[in-house]
Amino acid sequence: MAKQNLGSPAKYKLEDRMLFILMPSFLLAGIAIWLQHLYGDNPTGLLAVVCVLLLSSPFVAVIAISFLYFREEKDEFQVRLHSEAMLGGIGATLLVTTVWGVMEQLHLVPKFQVMWVMGMFGVFFSVALAIQRWRYR
Amino acid sequence: MKNRLRVLRAEREWSQADLAQRLKVSRQSVNAIETGKFDPSLPLAFKLARLFGTTIEEIFADEA
């Protein structure tokens, strides 16, 4: 009875997937960065493809985990909270990366490490979700 | 959309958590519906109506 108010089964699955899918995907991305550095930040051929695939794994994991959560969550209000928070997170990330990208083209800022995008999205999403939860507390 | 959820709930002396438990949703959801910040879907509205033994129209009223 009390467990129902703490979170839905979909939310527990989301947390499990974050731990067992998203976290290892960060490890894979870390391996990709290590491989890149190992080859002088300029890997070629198959190694370059592997690096790209490993680096994109956290993004694929987040999309897959979110898709499953939206499909499994029966509480429509929670789906709305999460989808709005995701939109907020994606929007803020797009804004920052676009501004940074333009500044990078103008040689005003250093080169951007692609892995920061995932961390940035995580922070923006968490802030957006916290704001949403506070609004509807 | 206006609703009588708070009144119906109070008549039965249910807390928001009690109602959330019966509806199998979060307490936040009940609060959002009660305060008019969130309009439930038809299936959830029917569930509410069944739970309170009334009709959807008796619970929700269009503000337009």
N, CA and C atoms of all chains as a GROMACS GRO file, in nm:
protein
  603
    1MET      N    1   0.083  -0.121   0.000
    1MET     CA    2   0.000   0.000   0.000
    1MET      C    3   0.087   0.126   0.000
    2ALA      N    4   0.178   0.133   0.097
    2ALA     CA    5   0.262   0.252   0.106
    2ALA      C    6   0.356   0.263  -0.013
    3LYS      N    7   0.396   0.146  -0.067
    3LYS     CA    8   0.491   0.145  -0.176
    3LYS      C    9   0.435   0.217  -0.299
    4GLN      N   10   0.301   0.208  -0.314
    4GLN     CA   11   0.237   0.271  -0.429
    4GLN      C   12   0.264   0.421  -0.434
    5ASN      N   13   0.270   0.481  -0.316
    5ASN     CA   14   0.289   0.626  -0.312
    5ASN      C   15   0.435   0.666  -0.327
    6LEU      N   16   0.522   0.571  -0.310
    6LEU     CA   17   0.664   0.602  -0.325
    6LEU      C   18   0.704   0.603  -0.472
    7GLY      N   19   0.640   0.521  -0.551
    7GLY     CA   20   0.673   0.517  -0.692
    7GLY      C   21   0.603   0.401  -0.760
    8SER      N   22   0.580   0.417  -0.890
    8SER     CA   23   0.511   0.313  -0.965
    8SER      C   24   0.611   0.204  -1.005
    9PRO      N   25   0.560   0.086  -1.046
    9PRO     CA   26   0.652  -0.019  -1.092
    9PRO      C   27   0.740   0.030  -1.206
   10ALA      N   28   0.684   0.114  -1.293
   10ALA     CA   29   0.762   0.168  -1.406
   10ALA      C   30   0.878   0.252  -1.356
   11LYS      N   31   0.855   0.324  -1.246
   11LYS     CA   32   0.961   0.409  -1.191
   11LYS      C   33   1.074   0.324  -1.132
   12TYR      N   34   1.036   0.214  -1.068
   12TYR     CA   35   1.140   0.124  -1.015
   12TYR      C   36   1.222   0.065  -1.129
   13LYS      N   37   1.150   0.028  -1.239
   13LYS     CA   38   1.221  -0.026  -1.355
   13LYS      C   39   1.314   0.079  -1.414
   14LEU      N   40   1.265   0.203  -1.416
   14LEU     CA   41   1.347   0.314  -1.469
   14LEU      C   42   1.476   0.327  -1.388
   15GLU      N   43   1.461   0.321  -1.255
   15GLU     CA   44   1.580   0.332  -1.169
   15GLU      C   45   1.677   0.216  -1.192
   16ASP      N   46   1.620   0.095  -1.207
   16ASP     CA   47   1.705  -0.022  -1.233
   16ASP      C   48   1.779  -0.008  -1.365
   17ARG      N   49   1.707   0.039  -1.465
   17ARG     CA   50   1.769   0.054  -1.597
   17ARG      C   51   1.875   0.163  -1.597
   18MET      N   52   1.850   0.269  -1.519
   18MET     CA   53   1.951   0.375  -1.507
   18MET      C   54   2.080   0.317  -1.451
   19LEU      N   55   2.062   0.229  -1.351
   19LEU     CA   56   2.178   0.171  -1.284
   19LEU      C   57   2.248   0.067  -1.371
   20PHE      N   58   2.170  -0.020  -1.433
   20PHE     CA   59   2.230  -0.135  -1.503
   20PHE      C   60   2.251  -0.115  -1.653
   21ILE      N   61   2.194  -0.010  -1.710
   21ILE     CA   62   2.214   0.015  -1.854
   21ILE      C   63   2.288   0.147  -1.876
   22LEU      N   64   2.236   0.253  -1.810
   22LEU     CA   65   2.296   0.385  -1.833
   22LEU      C   66   2.438   0.395  -1.776
   23MET      N   67   2.455   0.347  -1.654
   23MET     CA   68   2.588   0.358  -1.591
   23MET      C   69   2.696   0.283  -1.671
   24PRO      N   70   2.668   0.156  -1.712
   24PRO     CA   71   2.769   0.087  -1.795
   24PRO      C   72   2.796   0.159  -1.927
   25SER      N   73   2.692   0.225  -1.981
   25SER     CA   74   2.712   0.296  -2.109
   25SER      C   75   2.810   0.414  -2.090
   26PHE      N   76   2.809   0.473  -1.971
   26PHE     CA   77   2.907   0.580  -1.942
   26PHE      C   78   3.048   0.521  -1.936
   27LEU      N   79   3.055   0.400  -1.884
   27LEU     CA   80   3.184   0.331  -1.878
   27LEU      C   81   3.236   0.307  -2.022
   28LEU      N   82   3.145   0.264  -2.110
   28LEU     CA   83   3.182   0.241  -2.250
   28LEU      C   84   3.230   0.371  -2.316
   29ALA      N   85   3.159   0.479  -2.286
   29ALA     CA   86   3.199   0.609  -2.341
   29ALA      C   87   3.336   0.650  -2.288
   30GLY      N   88   3.360   0.618  -2.160
   30GLY     CA   89   3.491   0.647  -2.099
   30GLY      C   90   3.601   0.568  -2.169
   31ILE      N   91   3.570   0.444  -2.203
   31ILE     CA   92   3.667   0.360  -2.276
   31ILE      C   93   3.697   0.423  -2.413
   32ALA      N   94   3.593   0.475  -2.476
   32ALA     CA   95   3.610   0.538  -2.608
   32ALA      C   96   3.703   0.658  -2.598
   33ILE      N   97   3.686   0.738  -2.493
   33ILE     CA   98   3.772   0.856  -2.474
   33ILE      C   99   3.916   0.811  -2.449
   34TRP      N  100   3.930   0.707  -2.368
   34TRP     CA  101   4.063   0.653  -2.338
   34TRP      C  102   4.130   0.603  -2.468
   35LEU      N  103   4.051   0.531  -2.551
   35LEU     CA  104   4.104   0.480  -2.679
   35LEU      C  105   4.148   0.596  -2.770
   36GLN      N  106   4.064   0.700  -2.770
   36GLN     CA  107   4.096   0.818  -2.852
   36GLN      C  108   4.231   0.877  -2.812
   37HIS      N  109   4.248   0.894  -2.679
   37HIS     CA  110   4.374   0.952  -2.628
   37HIS      C  111   4.492   0.861  -2.658
   38LEU      N  112   4.464   0.729  -2.650
   38LEU     CA  113   4.569   0.629  -2.674
   38LEU      C  114   4.623   0.640  -2.816
   39TYR      N  115   4.534   0.678  -2.908
   39TYR     CA  116   4.574   0.691  -3.049
   39TYR      C  117   4.588   0.838  -3.090
   40GLY      N  118   4.636   0.918  -3.000
   40GLY     CA  119   4.668   1.058  -3.030
   40GLY      C  120   4.548   1.142  -3.071
   41ASP      N  121   4.435   1.110  -3.015
   41ASP     CA  122   4.309   1.182  -3.045
   41ASP      C  123   4.274   1.179  -3.194
   42ASN      N  124   4.328   1.082  -3.266
   42ASN     CA  125   4.299   1.076  -3.409
   42ASN      C  126   4.289   0.931  -3.457
   43PRO      N  127   4.196   0.856  -3.398
   43PRO     CA  128   4.182   0.717  -3.442
   43PRO      C  129   4.123   0.709  -3.584
   44THR      N  130   4.158   0.606  -3.656
   44THR     CA  131   4.106   0.592  -3.794
   44THR      C  132   4.047   0.452  -3.812
   45GLY      N  133   3.979   0.433  -3.924
   45GLY     CA  134   3.925   0.303  -3.961
   45GLY      C  135   3.826   0.246  -3.862
   46LEU      N  136   3.841   0.116  -3.836
   46LEU     CA  137   3.748   0.045  -3.748
   46LEU      C  138   3.749   0.102  -3.606
   47LEU      N  139   3.867   0.142  -3.561
   47LEU     CA  140   3.879   0.198  -3.426
   47LEU      C  141   3.796   0.326  -3.413
   48ALA      N  142   3.796   0.406  -3.518
   48ALA     CA  143   3.717   0.530  -3.517
   48ALA      C  144   3.568   0.497  -3.507
   49VAL      N  145   3.527   0.394  -3.583
   49VAL     CA  146   3.386   0.353  -3.579
   49VAL      C  147   3.350   0.304  -3.438
   50VAL      N  148   3.439   0.225  -3.380
   50VAL     CA  149   3.414   0.173  -3.244
   50VAL      C  150   3.403   0.288  -3.145
   51CYS      N  151   3.495   0.385  -3.157
   51CYS     CA  152   3.492   0.501  -3.067
   51CYS      C  153   3.360   0.577  -3.080
   52VAL      N  154   3.315   0.596  -3.203
   52VAL     CA  155   3.189   0.669  -3.226
   52VAL      C  156   3.072   0.593  -3.164
   53LEU      N  157   3.069   0.462  -3.185
   53LEU     CA  158   2.959   0.380  -3.131
   53LEU      C  159   2.959   0.381  -2.978
   54LEU      N  160   3.078   0.368  -2.921
   54LEU     CA  161   3.088   0.366  -2.774
   54LEU      C  162   3.049   0.503  -2.716
   55LEU      N  163   3.095   0.608  -2.782
   55LEU     CA  164   3.063   0.744  -2.733
   55LEU      C  165   2.913   0.774  -2.741
   56SER      N  166   2.847   0.715  -2.840
   56SER     CA  167   2.704   0.744  -2.855
   56SER      C  168   2.618   0.654  -2.766
   57SER      N  169   2.678   0.554  -2.701
   57SER     CA  170   2.598   0.459  -2.622
   57SER      C  171   2.516   0.524  -2.509
   58PRO      N  172   2.569   0.625  -2.435
   58PRO     CA  173   2.483   0.686  -2.331
   58PRO      C  174   2.359   0.755  -2.390
   59PHE      N  175   2.375   0.814  -2.507
   59PHE     CA  176   2.261   0.882  -2.571
   59PHE      C  177   2.155   0.780  -2.611
   60VAL      N  178   2.201   0.670  -2.671
   60VAL     CA  179   2.109   0.563  -2.712
   60VAL      C  180   2.041   0.505  -2.589
   61ALA      N  181   2.119   0.487  -2.481
   61ALA     CA  182   2.065   0.430  -2.358
   61ALA      C  183   1.957   0.520  -2.299
   62VAL      N  184   1.983   0.650  -2.295
   62VAL     CA  185   1.884   0.744  -2.238
   62VAL      C  186   1.755   0.741  -2.319
   63ILE      N  187   1.769   0.741  -2.453
   63ILE     CA  188   1.650   0.739  -2.539
   63ILE      C  189   1.572   0.609  -2.518
   64ALA      N  190   1.642   0.497  -2.516
   64ALA     CA  191   1.576   0.367  -2.500
   64ALA      C  192   1.508   0.356  -2.363
   65ILE      N  193   1.578   0.398  -2.258
   65ILE     CA  194   1.523   0.391  -2.121
   65ILE      C  195   1.399   0.480  -2.108
   66SER      N  196   1.409   0.600  -2.165
   66SER     CA  197   1.294   0.693  -2.158
   66SER      C  198   1.176   0.638  -2.236
   67PHE      N  199   1.204   0.583  -2.354
   67PHE     CA  200   1.097   0.525  -2.437
   67PHE      C  201   1.023   0.415  -2.359
   68LEU      N  202   1.100   0.327  -2.296
   68LEU     CA  203   1.039   0.217  -2.220
   68LEU      C  204   0.959   0.271  -2.102
   69TYR      N  205   1.014   0.374  -2.035
   69TYR     CA  206   0.944   0.432  -1.920
   69TYR      C  207   0.810   0.492  -1.963
   70PHE      N  208   0.813   0.568  -2.072
   70PHE     CA  209   0.689   0.630  -2.120
   70PHE      C  210   0.586   0.525  -2.160
   71ARG      N  211   0.632   0.412  -2.211
   71ARG     CA  212   0.540   0.305  -2.250
   71ARG      C  213   0.483   0.233  -2.128
   72GLU      N  214   0.564   0.218  -2.025
   72GLU     CA  215   0.523   0.135  -1.910
   72GLU      C  216   0.453   0.213  -1.799
   73GLU      N  217   0.481   0.343  -1.788
   73GLU     CA  218   0.424   0.423  -1.680
   73GLU      C  219   0.273   0.438  -1.699
   74LYS      N  220   0.198   0.394  -1.599
   74LYS     CA  221   0.051   0.401  -1.607
   74LYS      C  222  -0.001   0.535  -1.554
   75ASP      N  223   0.082   0.602  -1.476
   75ASP     CA  224   0.041   0.730  -1.418
   75ASP      C  225   0.067   0.840  -1.521
   76GLU      N  226  -0.042   0.883  -1.586
   76GLU     CA  227  -0.028   0.978  -1.698
   76GLU      C  228   0.032   1.113  -1.654
   77PHE      N  229   0.008   1.150  -1.529
   77PHE     CA  230   0.064   1.276  -1.481
   77PHE      C  231   0.217   1.267  -1.469
   78GLN      N  232   0.264   1.152  -1.424
   78GLN     CA  233   0.410   1.132  -1.414
   78GLN      C  234   0.474   1.133  -1.553
   79VAL      N  235   0.402   1.076  -1.651
   79VAL     CA  236   0.452   1.078  -1.789
   79VAL      C  237   0.464   1.223  -1.836
   80ARG      N  238   0.364   1.303  -1.801
   80ARG     CA  239   0.368   1.444  -1.840
   80ARG      C  240   0.486   1.516  -1.773
   81LEU      N  241   0.505   1.490  -1.644
   81LEU     CA  242   0.617   1.554  -1.572
   81LEU      C  243   0.750   1.520  -1.638
   82HIS      N  244   0.767   1.390  -1.666
   82HIS     CA  245   0.894   1.346  -1.723
   82HIS      C  246   0.913   1.397  -1.865
   83SER      N  247   0.806   1.397  -1.945
   83SER     CA  248   0.822   1.442  -2.084
   83SER      C  249   0.851   1.592  -2.086
   84GLU      N  250   0.787   1.668  -1.996
   84GLU     CA  251   0.814   1.812  -1.992
   84GLU      C  252   0.957   1.839  -1.944
   85ALA      N  253   1.001   1.759  -1.846
   85ALA     CA  254   1.138   1.775  -1.795
   85ALA      C  255   1.239   1.738  -1.903
   86MET      N  256   1.208   1.634  -1.981
   86MET     CA  257   1.298   1.595  -2.090
   86MET      C  258   1.305   1.705  -2.195
   87LEU      N  259   1.190   1.761  -2.226
   87LEU     CA  260   1.189   1.872  -2.323
   87LEU      C  261   1.273   1.988  -2.272
   88GLY      N  262   1.257   2.018  -2.143
   88GLY     CA  263   1.337   2.126  -2.081
   88GLY      C  264   1.485   2.095  -2.090
   89GLY      N  265   1.520   1.970  -2.058
   89GLY     CA  266   1.661   1.928  -2.062
   89GLY      C  267   1.718   1.933  -2.203
   90ILE      N  268   1.642   1.883  -2.300
   90ILE     CA  269   1.687   1.883  -2.440
   90ILE      C  270   1.700   2.027  -2.491
   91GLY      N  271   1.599   2.109  -2.457
   91GLY     CA  272   1.600   2.248  -2.503
   91GLY      C  273   1.720   2.325  -2.449
   92ALA      N  274   1.745   2.311  -2.318
   92ALA     CA  275   1.857   2.383  -2.257
   92ALA      C  276   1.990   2.333  -2.312
   93THR      N  277   2.000   2.201  -2.334
   93THR     CA  278   2.124   2.144  -2.390
   93THR      C  279   2.147   2.195  -2.531
   94LEU      N  280   2.040   2.196  -2.612
   94LEU     CA  281   2.052   2.247  -2.749
   94LEU      C  282   2.096   2.393  -2.750
   95LEU      N  283   2.038   2.470  -2.659
   95LEU     CA  284   2.071   2.612  -2.651
   95LEU      C  285   2.219   2.632  -2.619
   96VAL      N  286   2.265   2.565  -2.513
   96VAL     CA  287   2.405   2.581  -2.470
   96VAL      C  288   2.501   2.531  -2.578
   97THR      N  289   2.472   2.411  -2.634
   97THR     CA  290   2.565   2.355  -2.734
   97THR      C  291   2.566   2.437  -2.863
   98THR      N  292   2.452   2.494  -2.898
   98THR     CA  293   2.448   2.578  -3.019
   98THR      C  294   2.529   2.705  -2.998
   99VAL      N  295   2.507   2.769  -2.883
   99VAL     CA  296   2.582   2.892  -2.852
   99VAL      C  297   2.732   2.861  -2.847
  100TRP      N  298   2.765   2.750  -2.779
  100TRP     CA  299   2.907   2.711  -2.768
  100TRP      C  300   2.964   2.680  -2.906
  101GLY      N  301   2.885   2.610  -2.988
  101GLY     CA  302   2.931   2.573  -3.123
  101GLY      C  303   2.962   2.694  -3.209
  102VAL      N  304   2.876   2.795  -3.200
  102VAL     CA  305   2.899   2.918  -3.277
  102VAL      C  306   3.024   2.989  -3.227
  103MET      N  307   3.038   2.994  -3.093
  103MET     CA  308   3.156   3.058  -3.035
  103MET      C  309   3.283   2.982  -3.071
  104GLU      N  310   3.269   2.849  -3.081
  104GLU     CA  311   3.383   2.765  -3.119
  104GLU      C  312   3.424   2.794  -3.264
  105GLN      N  313   3.324   2.811  -3.350
  105GLN     CA  314   3.352   2.844  -3.490
  105GLN      C  315   3.424   2.978  -3.502
  106LEU      N  316   3.392   3.067  -3.410
  106LEU     CA  317   3.456   3.200  -3.411
  106LEU      C  318   3.588   3.200  -3.333
  107HIS      N  319   3.629   3.081  -3.288
  107HIS     CA  320   3.754   3.063  -3.212
  107HIS      C  321   3.757   3.145  -3.083
  108LEU      N  322   3.642   3.158  -3.023
  108LEU     CA  323   3.633   3.234  -2.897
  108LEU      C  324   3.644   3.143  -2.774
  109VAL      N  325   3.612   3.015  -2.795
  109VAL     CA  326   3.615   2.918  -2.684
  109VAL      C  327   3.689   2.792  -2.730
  110PRO      N  328   3.740   2.713  -2.634
  110PRO     CA  329   3.809   2.589  -2.675
  110PRO      C  330   3.713   2.483  -2.730
  111LYS      N  331   3.772   2.378  -2.789
  111LYS     CA  332   3.692   2.270  -2.848
  111LYS      C  333   3.610   2.199  -2.740
  112PHE      N  334   3.490   2.161  -2.775
  112PHE     CA  335   3.396   2.102  -2.681
  112PHE      C  336   3.406   1.950  -2.683
  113GLN      N  337   3.422   1.888  -2.566
  113GLN     CA  338   3.424   1.742  -2.557
  113GLN      C  339   3.280   1.691  -2.565
  114VAL      N  340   3.254   1.605  -2.662
  114VAL     CA  341   3.116   1.560  -2.686
  114VAL      C  342   3.054   1.492  -2.562
  115MET      N  343   3.136   1.430  -2.478
  115MET     CA  344   3.082   1.362  -2.360
  115MET      C  345   3.017   1.458  -2.260
  116TRP      N  346   3.058   1.583  -2.266
  116TRP     CA  347   2.998   1.682  -2.174
  116TRP      C  348   2.849   1.702  -2.203
  117VAL      N  349   2.812   1.676  -2.327
  117VAL     CA  350   2.672   1.697  -2.366
  117VAL      C  351   2.580   1.610  -2.281
  118MET      N  352   2.621   1.485  -2.261
  118MET     CA  353   2.538   1.392  -2.184
  118MET      C  354   2.525   1.438  -2.039
  119GLY      N  355   2.637   1.478  -1.981
  119GLY     CA  356   2.636   1.527  -1.843
  119GLY      C  357   2.551   1.653  -1.831
  120MET      N  358   2.567   1.738  -1.932
  120MET     CA  359   2.491   1.864  -1.935
  120MET      C  360   2.341   1.835  -1.941
  121PHE      N  361   2.304   1.740  -2.028
  121PHE     CA  362   2.163   1.704  -2.039
  121PHE      C  363   2.112   1.648  -1.905
  122GLY      N  364   2.195   1.565  -1.842
  122GLY     CA  365   2.158   1.506  -1.713
  122GLY      C  366   2.129   1.613  -1.609
  123VAL      N  367   2.214   1.715  -1.604
  123VAL     CA  368   2.196   1.824  -1.507
  123VAL      C  369   2.070   1.903  -1.540
  124PHE      N  370   2.056   1.942  -1.668
  124PHE     CA  371   1.938   2.021  -1.707
  124PHE      C  372   1.807   1.944  -1.686
  125PHE      N  373   1.810   1.815  -1.717
  125PHE     CA  374   1.691   1.731  -1.700
  125PHE      C  375   1.655   1.723  -1.551
  126SER      N  376   1.757   1.700  -1.468
  126SER     CA  377   1.732   1.688  -1.323
  126SER      C  378   1.676   1.818  -1.265
  127VAL      N  379   1.732   1.930  -1.310
  127VAL     CA  380   1.683   2.060  -1.262
  127VAL      C  381   1.538   2.081  -1.307
  128ALA      N  382   1.512   2.050  -1.435
  128ALA     CA  383   1.377   2.067  -1.489
  128ALA      C  384   1.277   1.978  -1.415
  129LEU      N  385   1.318   1.855  -1.384
  129LEU     CA  386   1.228   1.762  -1.314
  129LEU      C  387   1.203   1.809  -1.170
  130ALA      N  388   1.309   1.860  -1.107
  130ALA     CA  389   1.295   1.911  -0.970
  130ALA      C  390   1.199   2.031  -0.968
  131ILE      N  391   1.211   2.118  -1.068
  131ILE     CA  392   1.122   2.234  -1.077
  131ILE      C  393   0.977   2.188  -1.097
  132GLN      N  394   0.959   2.090  -1.184
  132GLN     CA  395   0.825   2.036  -1.210
  132GLN      C  396   0.765   1.975  -1.083
  133ARG      N  397   0.847   1.898  -1.013
  133ARG     CA  398   0.798   1.834  -0.889
  133ARG      C  399   0.763   1.939  -0.784
  134TRP      N  400   0.843   2.046  -0.779
  134TRP     CA  401   0.815   2.154  -0.683
  134TRP      C  402   0.684   2.224  -0.721
  135ARG      N  403   0.664   2.246  -0.851
  135ARG     CA  404   0.542   2.312  -0.897
  135ARG      C  405   0.416   2.234  -0.859
  136TYR      N  406   0.426   2.102  -0.869
  136TYR     CA  407   0.308   2.017  -0.844
  136TYR      C  408   0.317   1.942  -0.712
  137ARG      N  409   0.395   1.996  -0.618
  137ARG     CA  410   0.419   1.924  -0.492
  137ARG      C  411   0.288   1.901  -0.415
  138MET      N  412  -1.010   2.314  -1.587
  138MET     CA  413  -1.139   2.250  -1.564
  138MET      C  414  -1.169   2.242  -1.414
  139LYS      N  415  -1.286   2.284  -1.375
  139LYS     CA  416  -1.324   2.278  -1.232
  139LYS      C  417  -1.361   2.134  -1.196
  140ASN      N  418  -1.342   2.101  -1.070
  140ASN     CA  419  -1.384   1.966  -1.028
  140ASN      C  420  -1.420   1.964  -0.880
  141ARG      N  421  -1.494   1.861  -0.844
  141ARG     CA  422  -1.540   1.847  -0.704
  141ARG      C  423  -1.465   1.739  -0.629
  142LEU      N  424  -1.348   1.712  -0.679
  142LEU     CA  425  -1.270   1.600  -0.624
  142LEU      C  426  -1.240   1.617  -0.474
  143ARG      N  427  -1.200   1.739  -0.439
  143ARG     CA  428  -1.165   1.764  -0.299
  143ARG      C  429  -1.286   1.740  -0.207
  144VAL      N  430  -1.403   1.786  -0.253
  144VAL     CA  431  -1.526   1.771  -0.174
  144VAL      C  432  -1.563   1.622  -0.160
  145LEU      N  433  -1.560   1.553  -0.275
  145LEU     CA  434  -1.595   1.410  -0.274
  145LEU      C  435  -1.498   1.330  -0.186
  146ARG      N  436  -1.374   1.370  -0.192
  146ARG     CA  437  -1.272   1.303  -0.112
  146ARG      C  438  -1.294   1.331   0.037
  147ALA      N  439  -1.324   1.457   0.068
  147ALA     CA  440  -1.346   1.497   0.207
  147ALA      C  441  -1.468   1.427   0.266
  148GLU      N  442  -1.572   1.409   0.183
  148GLU     CA  443  -1.694   1.340   0.229
  148GLU      C  444  -1.662   1.198   0.277
  149ARG      N  445  -1.564   1.139   0.214
  149ARG     CA  446  -1.526   1.001   0.250
  149ARG      C  447  -1.409   0.997   0.348
  150GLU      N  448  -1.365   1.116   0.387
  150GLU     CA  449  -1.251   1.131   0.479
  150GLU      C  450  -1.126   1.060   0.428
  151TRP      N  451  -1.104   1.074   0.298
  151TRP     CA  452  -0.985   1.016   0.237
  151TRP      C  453  -0.880   1.125   0.222
  152SER      N  454  -0.757   1.088   0.244
  152SER     CA  455  -0.648   1.182   0.217
  152SER      C  456  -0.614   1.172   0.068
  153GLN      N  457  -0.532   1.264   0.021
  153GLN     CA  458  -0.489   1.256  -0.119
  153GLN      C  459  -0.416   1.125  -0.144
  154ALA      N  460  -0.338   1.083  -0.046
  154ALA     CA  461  -0.263   0.957  -0.059
  154ALA      C  462  -0.357   0.838  -0.069
  155ASP      N  463  -0.468   0.843   0.012
  155ASP     CA  464  -0.567   0.733   0.006
  155ASP      C  465  -0.627   0.722  -0.134
  156LEU      N  466  -0.665   0.838  -0.188
  156LEU     CA  467  -0.727   0.839  -0.320
  156LEU      C  468  -0.626   0.793  -0.426
  157ALA      N  469  -0.503   0.841  -0.412
  157ALA     CA  470  -0.398   0.803  -0.507
  157ALA      C  471  -0.379   0.652  -0.507
  158GLN      N  472  -0.382   0.596  -0.390
  158GLN     CA  473  -0.365   0.451  -0.375
  158GLN      C  474  -0.478   0.375  -0.444
  159ARG      N  475  -0.601   0.427  -0.429
  159ARG     CA  476  -0.716   0.362  -0.491
  159ARG      C  477  -0.714   0.375  -0.643
  160LEU      N  478  -0.658   0.485  -0.690
  160LEU     CA  479  -0.653   0.509  -0.834
  160LEU      C  480  -0.527   0.449  -0.897
  161LYS      N  481  -0.435   0.406  -0.812
  161LYS     CA  482  -0.303   0.354  -0.856
  161LYS      C  483  -0.225   0.462  -0.933
  162VAL      N  484  -0.228   0.583  -0.877
  162VAL     CA  485  -0.146   0.693  -0.931
  162VAL      C  486  -0.070   0.756  -0.814
  163SER      N  487   0.016   0.853  -0.845
  163SER     CA  488   0.090   0.918  -0.738
  163SER      C  489   0.004   1.024  -0.667
  164ARG      N  490   0.043   1.059  -0.544
  164ARG     CA  491  -0.030   1.163  -0.471
  164ARG      C  492  -0.021   1.296  -0.543
  165GLN      N  493   0.094   1.317  -0.606
  165GLN     CA  494   0.114   1.439  -0.686
  165GLN      C  495   0.007   1.452  -0.795
  166SER      N  496  -0.027   1.338  -0.855
  166SER     CA  497  -0.127   1.337  -0.963
  166SER      C  498  -0.262   1.383  -0.909
  167VAL      N  499  -0.299   1.328  -0.793
  167VAL     CA  500  -0.427   1.364  -0.731
  167VAL      C  501  -0.428   1.514  -0.700
  168ASN      N  502  -0.319   1.561  -0.644
  168ASN     CA  503  -0.309   1.704  -0.610
  168ASN      C  504  -0.322   1.790  -0.735
  169ALA      N  505  -0.254   1.749  -0.843
  169ALA     CA  506  -0.258   1.827  -0.968
  169ALA      C  507  -0.398   1.830  -1.027
  170ILE      N  508  -0.470   1.718  -1.016
  170ILE     CA  509  -0.607   1.714  -1.069
  170ILE      C  510  -0.698   1.802  -0.983
  171GLU      N  511  -0.686   1.786  -0.851
  171GLU     CA  512  -0.770   1.862  -0.758
  171GLU      C  513  -0.754   2.013  -0.777
  172THR      N  514  -0.631   2.056  -0.796
  172THR     CA  515  -0.605   2.200  -0.808
  172THR      C  516  -0.627   2.251  -0.951
  173GLY      N  517  -0.670   2.162  -1.038
  173GLY     CA  518  -0.701   2.203  -1.175
  173GLY      C  519  -0.579   2.226  -1.263
  174LYS      N  520  -0.462   2.182  -1.215
  174LYS     CA  521  -0.340   2.200  -1.295
  174LYS      C  522  -0.324   2.092  -1.399
  175PHE      N  523  -0.398   1.985  -1.382
  175PHE     CA  524  -0.387   1.872  -1.474
  175PHE      C  525  -0.525   1.812  -1.498
  176ASP      N  526  -0.561   1.800  -1.625
  176ASP     CA  527  -0.689   1.738  -1.660
  176ASP      C  528  -0.665   1.590  -1.690
  177PRO      N  529  -0.735   1.502  -1.618
  177PRO     CA  530  -0.711   1.359  -1.641
  177PRO      C  531  -0.764   1.313  -1.776
  178SER      N  532  -0.713   1.200  -1.822
  178SER     CA  533  -0.762   1.140  -1.946
  178SER      C  534  -0.902   1.083  -1.920
  179LEU      N  535  -0.971   1.046  -2.025
  179LEU     CA  536  -1.104   0.987  -2.009
  179LEU      C  537  -1.101   0.858  -1.924
  180PRO      N  538  -1.006   0.766  -1.951
  180PRO     CA  539  -1.003   0.645  -1.866
  180PRO      C  540  -0.988   0.676  -1.717
  181LEU      N  541  -0.904   0.775  -1.684
  181LEU     CA  542  -0.885   0.809  -1.543
  181LEU      C  543  -1.009   0.879  -1.488
  182ALA      N  544  -1.072   0.962  -1.570
  182ALA     CA  545  -1.195   1.029  -1.528
  182ALA      C  546  -1.305   0.926  -1.500
  183PHE      N  547  -1.315   0.824  -1.586
  183PHE     CA  548  -1.414   0.717  -1.565
  183PHE      C  549  -1.382   0.639  -1.437
  184LYS      N  550  -1.254   0.619  -1.415
  184LYS     CA  551  -1.211   0.547  -1.294
  184LYS      C  552  -1.253   0.624  -1.169
  185LEU      N  553  -1.234   0.757  -1.175
  185LEU     CA  554  -1.273   0.844  -1.063
  185LEU      C  555  -1.425   0.836  -1.042
  186ALA      N  556  -1.497   0.843  -1.153
  186ALA     CA  557  -1.643   0.840  -1.144
  186ALA      C  558  -1.690   0.708  -1.081
  187ARG      N  559  -1.631   0.600  -1.126
  187ARG     CA  560  -1.668   0.467  -1.071
  187ARG      C  561  -1.635   0.460  -0.922
  188LEU      N  562  -1.519   0.513  -0.888
  188LEU     CA  563  -1.474   0.508  -0.748
  188LEU      C  564  -1.569   0.585  -0.656
  189PHE      N  565  -1.617   0.700  -0.704
  189PHE     CA  566  -1.708   0.782  -0.622
  189PHE      C  567  -1.855   0.748  -0.648
  190GLY      N  568  -1.880   0.652  -0.734
  190GLY     CA  569  -2.017   0.608  -0.762
  190GLY      C  570  -2.101   0.718  -0.823
  191THR      N  571  -2.041   0.792  -0.914
  191THR     CA  572  -2.114   0.902  -0.977
  191THR      C  573  -2.074   0.911  -1.125
  192THR      N  574  -2.112   1.021  -1.189
  192THR     CA  575  -2.078   1.037  -1.331
  192THR      C  576  -1.962   1.137  -1.345
  193ILE      N  577  -1.902   1.135  -1.461
  193ILE     CA  578  -1.790   1.229  -1.487
  193ILE      C  579  -1.840   1.373  -1.476
  194GLU      N  580  -1.960   1.397  -1.529
  194GLU     CA  581  -2.015   1.533  -1.526
  194GLU      C  582  -2.038   1.584  -1.385
  195GLU      N  583  -2.064   1.490  -1.293
  195GLU     CA  584  -2.084   1.529  -1.153
  195GLU      C  585  -1.953   1.569  -1.085
  196ILE      N  586  -1.844   1.521  -1.142
  196ILE     CA  587  -1.712   1.552  -1.082
  196ILE      C  588  -1.647   1.672  -1.152
  197PHE      N  589  -1.652   1.669  -1.285
  197PHE     CA  590  -1.585   1.775  -1.362
  197PHE      C  591  -1.686   1.867  -1.430
  198ALA      N  592  -1.650   1.994  -1.435
  198ALA     CA  593  -1.736   2.093  -1.504
  198ALA      C  594  -1.649   2.177  -1.596
  199ASP      N  595  -1.696   2.194  -1.718
  199ASP     CA  596  -1.623   2.275  -1.815
  199ASP      C  597  -1.635   2.422  -1.776
  200GLU      N  598  -1.523   2.491  -1.778
  200GLU     CA  599  -1.523   2.633  -1.737
  200GLU      C  600  -1.566   2.726  -1.850
  201ALA      N  601  -1.568   2.673  -1.974
  201ALA     CA  602  -1.600   2.758  -2.090
  201ALA      C  603  -1.745   2.802  -2.090
   0.00000   0.00000   0.00000
